[in-house]
């Protein structure tokens, strides 16, 4: 088990048009009950959300901006991206809280939204919505995921550009604004971070392998290909899915998907030693599909229940 004092964002789900926040811990298993529920502003389409550690406020992204609401549903601030667009091209903004909860980091897919030739990364004051830093990117992505790189107080941003692959950036906020570094991990999709924040689990964009990288430098710690699980990728059309993460400090969860000879789709989840890459065996996750899996890093994981609330399982 990992140290429970280590950083872990509040788990959120959008259930019945409400932002629900959960604190999975201890030996509690089964369907989780929300510790807090937030009501978005009427008419807003929530595409991404983050809840503060004290459960006092929730920030969420819409296709056209970011909004912060209090526990009683009052809008605290709103930051607009620019002129509203029809969404001809698929574009999904992403918002995430920094580990200290003081800033909201926002990925703006401005190129696909028709707001510019490239995307933008913006850092907002979590309490006021004031812009603390902003930088243009070199991507034209459909969406992005953000991760807290706690080794240097930075944030990581993985931008997905569809068939053009992915690009990973590291952002650092200072008094001089937002500094962005393009990391040499193109076409590697982050899917999980170790409980101590020192290693990043990634899957190749072509889904041929999973690789653990050291943070902050990106040195390769270990790599597993489809063949390491005993599958012939060509015969079964098996690939490593962009799903999984750290079950605990010593164990990875990796998901393989494929088709049988009669074209029946399948997925299987495997436990892997996080230090030497040994495949430890298959794990029944109880998930409905390959992406219905959210490892928490403490020996437990979440799936989704019938009502949309997370269900916690212990290894």
N, C-alpha and C positions, 0 to 999 in steps of 0.2 A: 504494500500500500504506500501511496505517496503521502507526504506531509500535507495535512489538510489546510495548513496555513499558507500553502503556495497559491499563487494567483490563479483564479478561475473566474471567468466572467459569469454573470448571472445568466442562467438558461432562460430563453424566451421562446414563446410560441404565439402565433396569431390564431386565436380560437374564437369563432363567432364574432369576427370583426373587433375583437378586443386583444390588446397586448398583454399576455399573461407572463409573469415572472416566477421562476421556481428556484429553490435552493436545495438541490439534491445532496444529502450528506448522511453520515452515519450508516446505519444498517437498514435504513428505510428502503423498501422495495415496493413494486407495484405502481399503479397510476399515481402520479404526483398531484398534489393540490397546490394551486397558485398561492404564492406568498403575497403577491400584489397583482392588481389588474388595472390597466390603464385604458381609457377611452380615447381613441384618436378623434381629431376634429372632424365633424360631420362633412362628408364628401371627400375626405382624403383617402387615397389608395396607398396602403402601407406595403412597401416592397422590401424593406429592411428595417430592423429595429435593434435597439440596445437599451438596457435598463441599468441605472446607476446602482452601485453596490448597496447604498442605504435604502434602496427601493423608493426614493422620494420623487423620482422623475423618470420619464422615458423619452428617448429621442428616436425618431423614425424618419426614414427617407420615403418620399413619394417620387413619381417620375419627374417632378418639377422642383423639388426642394427638400429641405430638412425641417422638421418641426419638433419642438420639445413641449411636452405636456406634464403637468403635475399629477399627483395621485388623485386629486379630485376632478381631473379632466380639464383643467384650465390650461389654455395655451400660454406658455411662458415666452416663447419666441419662435420666429419662423425665418428661415433663410432660403430665398428663392434662387434658382439657378439661372434664371433669365426668362425670355419669352416662352410660354407654354407651347409644346409641340404636339402633333397628332400621334406621334409614336409609329410612324411609317416603318422605321427600323426598330428591331427589338433592342431596348436599352434598359438596364436595371441598375440604378444607383445603389450604393452601399454605404452604410454608416456604422461606425464602431467607436466605442469609448476607449480612451487611453487607460492603462492600468490604474493610474491615480484618479481617474474619474473627472479630471479637470478639463478635458478637451474632447471634442467629437471630431473624428476623422471621417472625411466624406470623399468617396470616389464618385466623380461626375463623368458619365459616359457621353460627353458633349458632342463628340463626332457623330455617333449614331443618332443622337437626339436632334441633330441639325443645328447645334448652337455654336459650332466652330469646327475647325479642321482636325483638332486633336482633343484628347480628354484632359481632365483637370483633377488635381488632388487639393482638397481644402481642409484646413483645420479651424474649428470653431471653438470659442469659449463655451463650455458646457452650461454655464450659468446664464449667459447673456446672448449667445448666438453671434457674438462679435467675431470677425475674421482675425485669426491669429497668424495665419500663414496660408499661402496659396502658391501652387506651381503648375505649370503646363506640363503635360506628358507627351510621349511620342507615339501613343497608341490610339487606336480607334476600336475600343472594346465594346462588347455587348454587356458585360458585367464584370464585377471584381469582388474579391474576398480580401479581408484585412486580418492581420495577425499581429499581436503584440510581441516585438522582439525585445525581451526583457534583459538581454545581455548588455544592451547599450541604451535603454530607454527610448528605443525607436519603434516604428511601426513598419510592417511589411504589407505590400499591396500586390496581389496577383491579379493581373488583368487578362481576361479571356477574350481572344479575338477570333473565336470560331475556328475555321479550318486554317487560319494563319497562326494558330498556336497561342502561347501565353507569354507574358512578360512580367517579371517580378521586380519591384522597386523597394528600396528602403528609404523611409522618410524620417528626418530628425528635425524637431522644432527647437528653435533657440530665439534669442532676442532679435536676431537678424531675419527671422522668418522661417520658412520651410525649406530645408535642403533635401533634395531628392537624388538618390544614387541608383542607377540602373544596374541591377545585379546580373552576373553572368550565368543565370540559371534558366535561360530561355527554354521553353517547351518542357519545363518541370513544374507540375502543379502541386503546391503545398496542400496536404490533407490533414496534417496533425503536428502538434508540437509536444515535445517531451514535458513532463510535469515540472522539471527544473528550468525549462525554457532554453536549454543549451543545444537542442537538436531539433531538426525539422524533417518530418517525413514527407516525401514527395513522390508523385507518380509521373512518369514520362507522358507527354501529351499523346504519343502514339500508343500508350498503354502497354509497352513491352516490358517495363520493369518498375520496381519501387526502389527508391534510394533515400537513405538517411544522410542528411547534411549537417555538419557542425555549424553552430552559430557563434559569432557573427560572420566568420570567414567563408563558410560554404564548403569546407573540405568534405570529401566523401568518406562516410563512416562505414557504410555497407550497402550492397545492392543485391536485390533478389529479382530474378527473371521468372517468367511463367514456368520454364522448365524445372526450376528449383522446387516447385510444388508437385512435380510428377506428371505434368500435363504436356502433351504435344500440342503446341499452339496452333499449328497448321491443321492438324486432324480435327481438333475440337473447336477451333476458332476461339480459343480461350484468351482472355486479356486480363490485365490487372485493372480493376475499376478505380475511379477517383473517389474512393470511399474507404473509411477506416480511420486509424489514428493510434494513439497510445492508450492501451488498456490500463497500464500502470508504468512505472519507471523502467521496468524490465521487459515489458511485453508489448509488441505491436499487434494490431489487428489489421489484416489485409484481406481484401475481397477480390475473388476471381469470378468472372462471368464468362459465359460461352453458350454454345448451342450443341445439342446432341445431333446424331446422324439424321434423325427425323425432324430436325429444326425446332426442337423444344428448348427454350431458353432456360438457363439455370444460373444460380449464383451460390458461392460457398465462401464462408469466412474462416480465416485461419489465424491461429496464434503463432507469433514468430518471436524468437528471442531477440530483444532489442540490441544486444551487445555483439552476438556473433552470427545472427541471421539464421539460426537453426529453425526449421519449421516444426512447431511443437504439436500440431494437430488441429483438427477442425473444431470450430465453436458454433453451437447453435445460438443464434442471436435473438430468435423469435421475431425478427423484422419481416415486414411484408414484401420488401424488395431490397435491392443491393444498397440503396441510399438510406434506408430506414435504420441507421446506425450512428450513434453519437457517443463515442468513448469519452469518459470523463477523466481518465488518468489516475483514478484512485481504485481501480479494480472493478469498476462498474461501468455500465453503458446505458444509453437511453434508446428506446424505440418509440413509436407513436401509437397511442391507444385509439379506440373507435371514435371517441369524441374530439380527438385532436390533441389531448394533453399527453405529455411524455410519460412513458412507463420505464421505471428503473429496474435493472437486473444486476445481480452480483455474480462475479465469476466463482 
